[in-house]
Amino acid sequence: MLHFAINIYLNELSLRGHENLPTKSHLAQLIKVTPTSFSRMSKNTVSGPTRAQLSIIIAEFRRRGFDTTPNDLLRWID
């Protein structure tokens, strides 16, 4: 099953000491969903972001200097 792995990605970047990370609240605002809806997406309790929303999230990480790709934000979990 395909999972939205934003929590995993943010944790990985945080452990590497990156300081310029966007908050989940900021990302929610960018893709025009409530922080609660974004939280549910990140916990995979509702459908994940659309392709357009995923593009916005990736663009925000890239704007902040991260070489983010869809592979960073999506994981296949059996």
Secondary structure, 3 states (H helix, E strand, C coil): CEEECHHHHHHHHHHCCCCCCCCHHHHHHHCCCCHHHHHHHHCCCCCCCCHHHHHHHHHHHHHCCCCCCHHHHEEECC
